Amino acid sequence: MSIGETIRKKRDGLRLDAQEIRDFVISYAKGEIPDYIASAFLMAVFIRGMDDEETLWLTSAMMESGETLDLSSIEGFKIDKHSTGGVGDKVSIILLPLVAACGLKIPMISGRGLGHTGGTIDKLEAIPGFRTRLSVEEFVKNVDEIGAAIMVQSERLVPADMKLYAMRDVTGTVESIPLIASSIMSKKIAEGIDGLVLDIKVGSGAFMKSDHEAEVLAEAMIDIGKKMGKRVTAVLTDMNQPLGRAVGNAVEMEEAIAALKGNGPADLMEVVYLLGEQMLLLAQVAKTPEAARKTLDRCLSSHQALEKFREIVERQGGDVNCIDDTNL
């Protein structure tokens, strides 16, 4: 079937099969389909939706478009966290070193801003010299040796999503549950992780405006993860107002560093602890939320998390002096 026929089929509300979805994804990733045709496909999916099986096929095809990481040589439980995005959301910057300081391995591949939400990568690049473009080899080495690394999605890993992600941003097709679920899960499973905690933002500042929408998205991603043999859990958090007090890449970076020093706003730290608890529970290094919170609190108050962040920044070429003096 031609791509045009595939688009018409979805436009008319019909179900696509695995081969039709794969043909579109792989051809677009290779540059064989122009952007204007891809935008038509995205709009058809946005309007007509996809069922669970179509969404799983889309996720699989996107992963097939590039490489996946093999972290089997790294000891320990490999886990990541992903947020669907919101205003002032700098949780990943705090959580990455905090959970790594607790002994877990965190291979985090993150994105730039999408729609009205800021991207973790953009915020980290406010640190002078901080490199977010790492080779796969360097990324894996850092995870193995210091327990954590973060990089922007590369053209080698899920290139189809990289292109579709950018296209969704400019075609009004961001707020689609199948497109969001497949985008997130293709990237995360390609990391080679054992487990994933999802932070589904809900409210006026999020892509999901209601609890029902957020629950449907959470169920879709948990279903994909389960079918691909991963431990996945989801938490719904409020985004009816900005998280923390700072909004903007540089000032959010300052606030994240302050949080690692024990001076984070209460609403921000509650989300950090909530997600951190789930990560420790999923990795089975804590048996109860209370025990998990005690571990997190110990690693934060002892400045182990701050020192782990310093280690990550240094490894990735950033100016560690900015951690001590955020005015630099």
Phi, psi and omega in degrees: 000138179286161179299322178300319178292324177297317179296316180297321180299313179290323177304323182274007175083016181269160183276132176272152175263173185300321182292320179297317179294315180299316181301317179296310186297310183294319180295320179292319179298327180278355181083016181273349179240128180289161183300324184293330176284320177299321180295326177293319177298313180299319180293323178297318178292319179302316184280318187265339179078182176218149175277178185300320182290319177300318180296321176297317179296321178296316178300313181297318180295320179295320176296321181294340183290347181209200181275161169237150181279142174250105181254017184297337180281348182270124178286152178100168182277122180267121185219154177221168176232144177222136176253142176284355171101140178195177182278127179079016183276099178244025185300317184301325182295327179275318186290324182305303179288330182295311182288326175297323178293339177275359174106000178271161178257126185239100173265098188255116172255120188237169183243178175268185182299146177227125184062231182269000184264144179278152180260144178302320180299316179301321181291316179296329180288356172288343174280120181306129176084351184294122182266124177254351176261100180248153171288156178302321182296316179293319179302309181297319179299316180295318178299318181293315189274323182242358174092353183199149172202154177223136177213159175285151179302130181262167179291344180278333182256116178047058181299331179298318179294322180303318180286316182292325178301312179294322181292320178299325184296332185249004182241011178068030182239028181289312190277061178236122184300313178298322181288321177294311184299314182291324179296309182295310187289327178296317179295314187290317180290329177294342178291344182082024183282161174266330183212161183213133172251127182256131175255101182267108181283139181229135175133189187295334180263009182244168175288327177266115186273339184231159177300323181298313178301316182296320179294321178296317178297315180300314180297321180297316182286322176297320179297316178299312181300315180299316181291341178257014172077027181247150172277121182225136172224160183226147177232134176266126179233152187284135176225044174274351172212158181304149180273123185079198183250346186254138175226122185129142191306306185293315182288330175292325177296318177300316182294323178296318178295319177300321179296321178292340176269002178095012184241036181277148176301148186300317183294321178295314183291331177295320178292318178303312181294319181300313180288321178299319177302313181296324178294317179292324178292318181295325179279354178063033173264353173221145184264337181225157176302324180295317179293321179296318181294322178298319178296315179298316182296321179295316181291331178281311185292333179276358182068015174297321179293320178297317179293326176294321177296318178301319180296317179296313181299315181297315180300327185260020170082009182279161179279105183291343177297335179294338179288324180277327180225097184288357177278349181291000000 
